[in-house]
């Protein structure tokens, strides 16, 4: 019997109708329905354009943006997926490029701005975590994104001599894009968007929090995934440490991709059942302290089946995270146990490839040389020159107030009626989930647990990598959750996540002749601190067989590292720039 049919049999009749709507394709989480799920978004009337798409070429929204803004082109894309749209390309002075996509019919009064990952530097309108949401799937949403004021990514050269590009990347780019897109929407449809949303992950998650903290009126609802909120340490100490620890004196990788399955299998073997269910996923990685001696090669053992002593040491160093010679943590933590397979391509070369195919070293060196430093180090500087000590920490975090988005005071966002969903994969190799927990805890301590509970939810996904993927169920419909919360005033207490195998993941752009992926596991993800507990019977691959439970051991939300004080209120800097010079002052 299909998963959904079996689940319907277990539902109270009151909720069977909702479940049937989901099967038929209504906007709701993938695969199953539950009594504690948020409602569908509001039924909003479709609004037709009030002008021709091409006429937007002559529209000037500079006044609304507060900066010179031009529209470079406005053309109808007839083969647009999932529906035709008016594609608007423009630029906001000095260099912020934007793309706005406006449905030519069927617009249901919603605007969604999508975040930019990495160090950005490109236009990429990409709406994820909305694979079963009808307004998204039918093309009823106005969408926009930005390059955040520069072209180019991790190499960082774009920030070398033009510090205005640093400011646009830090916080300004997303804000002025929101102002411009909203003004263009109003011109095109003859009315404002009724609801505005921001969806971002990784650096997009940092941007999402920056919007909530600095510009609380911009968006009604925000989803921030795996937020790189501690940018000044994330792209320097975190990635720099992992790259350096896995590089020998000859410049070659110590730990390589073919050894990761061996390491991962040993860790899962030791920690999988600690959460009460042996399902191949580590749901409580903070309680996992694997003994890596079991994978170290013994005399006469086939080296293809084990790790050398040097490789074991690298793994231990990566888990611990960057620290100085006195043991002071320079980052909140390394990646969690259970994330090992996801290290490939980040700080461990994939099978058969070299360190030049990993991103950590490139990201760290580009950020240190050109983005985070003032003045910049000499051109000959390499990651090998970077020091993991307190003095370097203080120098690198000098612009914490510019780049980081860790201010826990979201009072203004809450007062404006804003809703926030924080989410993080527990097997994320790029950004420790402890960043998200530390931020949520700081919010509670500053604003009060009850107040934070009125507008914020946190979801932690076991076995899920960076912004998705991995062995755990990672396909979740965040757009339904945030829309339902904003528009229907019902907070999401559970999301249903699915894992698929074969073909393409749900929501992925279809390729020629591509087969659809098959859902092989569904699992409820409860709002933190609740966890999913198996009822003891039925398939462990069906969400219906899990209920909400309190964790055996609550997770901490305060952590001992040199940046612990970063989770404080009102540290932000407002900056202007002339060439390679900043003029910054504390925000009022």
MOCORJO-V468215 format. One record per residue. N is the residue number from 0. SS is DSSP state (a for helix, b for strand, c for the rest). Layout:
n/ss
N/SS
N/SS
//
This chain:
n/ss
0/c
1/c
2/a
3/a
4/a
5/a
6/a
7/a
8/a
9/a
10/c
11/c
12/a
13/a
14/a
15/a
16/a
17/a
18/a
19/a
20/a
21/a
22/a
23/a
24/c
25/c
26/c
27/c
28/c
29/c
30/c
31/c
32/c
33/c
34/c
35/c
36/c
37/c
38/c
39/c
40/c
41/c
42/c
43/c
44/c
45/c
46/b
47/c
48/c
49/c
50/c
51/c
52/a
53/a
54/a
55/a
56/a
57/a
58/c
59/c
60/c
61/a
62/a
63/a
64/a
65/c
66/c
67/c
68/b
69/b
70/b
71/b
72/b
73/b
74/b
75/b
76/b
77/c
78/c
79/c
80/c
81/c
82/c
83/c
84/b
85/b
86/b
87/b
88/b
89/b
90/b
91/b
92/c
93/c
94/c
95/b
96/b
97/b
98/b
99/b
100/b
101/b
102/b
103/c
104/c
105/c
106/b
107/c
108/c
109/b
110/b
111/b
112/b
113/b
114/c
115/c
116/c
117/c
118/c
119/c
120/c
121/c
122/c
123/c
124/c
125/c
126/c
127/c
128/c
129/c
130/c
131/c
132/c
133/a
134/a
135/a
136/a
137/c
138/c
139/c
140/b
141/b
142/b
143/b
144/b
145/b
146/c
147/c
148/c
149/c
150/c
151/c
152/c
153/c
154/c
155/c
156/a
157/a
158/a
159/c
160/c
161/c
162/a
163/a
164/a
165/a
166/a
167/a
168/a
169/a
170/a
171/a
172/a
173/a
174/a
175/a
176/a
177/a
178/a
179/a
180/a
181/a
182/a
183/a
184/a
185/a
186/a
187/a
188/a
189/c
190/c
191/c
192/c
193/c
194/b
195/b
196/b
197/b
198/b
199/b
200/b
201/c
202/a
203/a
204/a
205/a
206/a
207/a
208/a
209/a
210/a
211/a
212/a
213/a
214/c
215/c
216/c
217/c
218/c
219/c
220/b
221/b
222/b
223/b
224/b
225/c
226/c
227/c
228/c
229/c
230/a
231/a
232/a
233/a
234/a
235/a
236/a
237/a
238/a
239/a
240/a
241/a
242/a
243/a
244/a
245/c
246/b
247/c
248/c
249/c
250/c
251/c
252/b
253/c
254/c
255/c
256/a
257/a
258/a
259/a
260/a
261/a
262/a
263/a
264/a
265/a
266/a
267/a
268/a
269/a
270/a
271/a
272/a
273/a
274/a
275/c
276/c
277/c
278/c
279/c
280/c
281/c
282/c
283/c
284/a
285/a
286/a
287/c
288/c
289/c
290/c
291/a
292/a
293/a
294/a
295/b
296/c
297/c
298/c
299/c
300/c
301/c
302/a
303/a
304/a
305/c
306/b
307/c
308/a
309/a
310/a
311/a
312/a
313/a
314/a
315/a
316/a
317/a
318/a
319/a
320/c
321/c
322/b
323/c
324/c
325/c
326/c
327/c
328/b
329/c
330/c
331/c
332/c
333/c
334/c
335/c
336/c
337/c
338/c
339/a
340/a
341/a
342/a
343/b
344/c
345/c
346/c
347/b
348/c
349/c
350/c
351/c
352/c
353/c
354/a
355/a
356/a
357/c
358/c
359/a
360/a
361/a
362/a
363/a
364/a
365/a
366/a
367/a
368/a
369/a
370/a
371/c
372/c
373/c
374/c
375/c
376/c
377/c
378/c
379/c
380/c
381/c
382/a
383/a
384/a
385/c
386/c
387/c
388/c
389/a
390/a
391/a
392/a
393/a
394/a
395/a
396/a
397/a
398/a
399/a
400/a
401/a
402/a
403/c
404/c
405/c
406/c
407/c
408/c
409/c
410/a
411/a
412/a
413/a
414/a
415/c
416/c
417/c
418/b
419/b
420/b
421/b
422/b
423/b
424/b
425/c
426/c
427/c
428/c
429/c
430/c
431/c
432/c
433/a
434/a
435/a
436/a
437/a
438/a
439/a
440/a
441/a
442/a
443/a
444/a
445/a
446/a
447/c
448/a
449/a
450/a
451/a
452/a
453/c
454/c
455/b
456/b
457/b
458/b
459/b
460/b
461/c
462/c
463/b
464/c
465/c
466/c
467/c
468/c
469/b
470/c
471/c
472/c
473/c
474/b
475/c
476/c
477/a
478/a
479/a
480/a
481/a
482/a
483/a
484/a
485/a
486/a
487/a
488/c
489/c
490/c
491/c
492/c
493/b
494/b
495/b
496/b
497/b
498/b
499/b
500/b
501/c
502/c
503/b
504/c
505/c
506/c
507/c
508/c
509/c
510/c
511/c
512/c
513/c
514/c
515/b
516/c
517/b
518/b
519/b
520/b
521/b
522/b
523/b
524/b
525/b
526/c
527/c
528/c
529/b
530/b
531/b
532/b
533/b
534/c
535/c
536/c
537/c
538/c
539/c
540/c
541/c
542/a
543/a
544/a
545/b
546/b
547/b
548/b
549/b
550/c
551/c
552/c
553/c
554/c
555/c
556/c
557/c
558/c
559/c
560/c
561/c
562/c
563/a
564/a
565/a
566/c
567/c
568/c
569/c
570/c
571/c
572/b
573/b
574/b
575/b
576/b
577/b
578/c
579/c
580/b
581/b
582/b
583/b
584/b
585/b
586/c
587/c
//
